Amino acid sequence: MAAIRFSSIAFATVAAASLAGCGINSVPTAEEEAKARWADVESSYQRRADLIPNLVSTAKGAAASETTILTNVTNARAAATSINITTDDLSNPAEFEKFQNAQNQLTQALGQLRTVVENYPQLQSQARFADLMVQLEGTENRINVARTRYNEAVQSYNTTIRTFPDAIGAKLIHGAKPMVPFKAAAGSEVAPTVNFDMSAPAPANPAPAASGN
């Protein structure tokens, strides 16, 4: 009886170890890491969205004639915040692309707002607006960092579910699907520049570094 019991325990131990090596634990661990990094991305984008109404409101006081630009920023914010994707959508390329495109359009609209700052010196004298623009620049940097970390986690997860032996559990047990990473737009690694020196020309964004891939 003791021998049989020992054999059963040994078999169970070996089976558990074999299953653990087939993605039972590694796949969900990598998936949860990617989801956690996605939460950081959402938080950073939300922070940017929260800053925009105050920015637009403050700019209107000194640049009321720039209705087109201010309206573009407001509309782009509304479009970006209306597209919410769940963690399940991280494996849906079409839904992810909609989200990314909306956020990219908001980034472009905020670039137009920079023109308003350069053309209306009276905005420079408003401490509140200057503070908001500094916060916006910091938020853009946070977004870039959060996106980079998310992409790294997605790469790790996608590699896990495609490589042996984790791919066995990924396919047969978890039904895992690859997650979608962010695609970098030209110059997206450079946060929007805020120039408060109206006597100097606006600095040009440097050209994106050539990819070696």
N, C-alpha and C positions, 0 to 999 in steps of 0.2 A: 504493500500500500504506500509505504514511504517513497519507494522508487517511482511509483506511478505519479504520486503527488509532486515529487521533485521534477519529473519529466514534464508535467503539466505547467508548472511554474516556469520552467526553462523555456518551454514552447511559447508561453504567453509573453515572456520577456523578449524573446527573439522576434516574435510577431509585432510587438509594440515598437521595438526598435526599427524594424523594417518599415512599418507604417509611418513612423516619425520621419524616416528618411525619404519618404515618398510624398512629401509636401503636406502632410496632415497638419503640422504646426507652422512650417515656414511660409506657406502660401497665405494663410490668414494674417500672419504677423506682418508680412510685407504689404498686404492689402491695407491693414489698419494704419500702418505708417504713412502710406500714400494718402489715405483719407484725412489723417491728422494734418498733413502738410497742406492739403486742399483747404481745410478749415482756416489755416493761416492766410491763404490766398483770399478767401472770401472776406475775412476780417479786414484785410488791407484794402480791398476794393470798397468795402462798406465805409471805412474811414474816409476814403476819398470822396465818396458820394455824400457823406455827411458834411464835408467842408464846402461843397459847391454852392448850396443855397446862400450861405453867408457871403461867399466871394461875389456872387452875382449881385446880391442885394447891395453890397458895399460899392461895387463898381458902377452901378446905376447912378449913384449919387454924383459921381464925377464924370461919367461918360454916358449920359442918358441917350446920346445920339447913336451909340453903337448897339442899336436894338437887334440887328441881325446876328452879330457875334454872341451877344448875351443870350438871345433866344436859342441859338445853335447849341450853346453849352447846356442850357436848361433842358432842351429836347433830347440831347444826347444822354444826359443823366437819366432822364425818364426812361429812355429806351434801355439803357444799361441795367437799371435797377428792376426793370420789368421781366428780365430774363433770369430766372432762378433755376439752377440745375441741381439735382440731387446727386448723391455719391454714386447712385446707379448709372447716372448719365455720364460718368467719367469714362465709361466704356462705350459711349455712343458718340462716334465722331461727328455726326451731323449736329446734335444738340450742343456738343462742346464748341463746335465752330461758330454757332450762333452766339454763344456767350462771349467767346473771344472777339468776334467781330464787333459786337456792341461795345465792349470795353475799349477796343482800339479806336472806334469812332469817337468815344468820349475823350480819349487821350488826344486825338487830333483837334477836337473842339477846344480843349484846354490850351492847346498850342495857339489857337486864335486869340484866346484871352490874354496871352502874353503880349500880343500886338497892342492890345488896349492899354496895358501897363506902360509900354514904351511910348505910346502916343499921347498919353494924358499924365503930364507931370504932377498934376494935383493929387493923383492917386498915391504918389510917392510920399506925400506928406501925411497920409492917413496911417497912423501906427497900426490900427486894427487890420487894414487891408494888407499891409506889409507882413504882419504876423501870420495872417491866413495864408499868404503865398509861401512863406517859409514852411508852414505846416504842410502845405500841398507838396512842395518839393521833397520834404522828408517822407511823406506818404508814398510818393512815386518811387522813392528808393526802397521803401519797405515792400512795395508791390513787386519790384524786380527781384529782391531777395527771396520773397515768398514763392514766386513763380519758379525761380531756379531750384529751390529746395524741393518743391513739388515735382518738378521734372526729374530730379535725381531719385526721388522715392518711386516715381512711376517707372523709371528705367530699371531700378532694382526689382520691382514687382514683376514687370513684364519679362525680365530675364529669368526670374525664379520660375514663373509658370511655363516657360518654354524649354527649360533645361532639365535633363535627366539627373536624378530620379524624381525631382519635385513635380515635373510635368505630369507624372502618373496621377498623383493625388489632385493636382490642379484640374485635370480633365475629368477623371472618373468620379471624384468625390465633391470637389468644390464647384465644378462647372465654371471655372475662372475664365474671364475674358480680358484681353489686354486693355489697359487704360490709355487715355489719350493725353499726350503731353502738350504743353503750349508750343506754338511755333513762333519763333522770333521774327518780328518784322524788322525791316531795315532801320537801324538806329534805335531800336527799342531798348538797347542796353544803356542808353543815355537818358537820364531823367530830364524832363523839361527844364530849361534854364530860365531863371527869373533874374532879369537885369533891372536894377533900380537906379542905375546911373544913366540918366537921360542924355548926358552929354557924350556918352560913348556909344558906338554902334553895337547893335545886338550881336553877341558872339554866335558864330555858326556852329551847329552841331557837327562834331567830327564824323567823318565817314566811318561806317561800320567796318570792323576788321575783317579781312578776308578769312573765310572758313577753310580750315585744312581738310575738312571732310568732303 
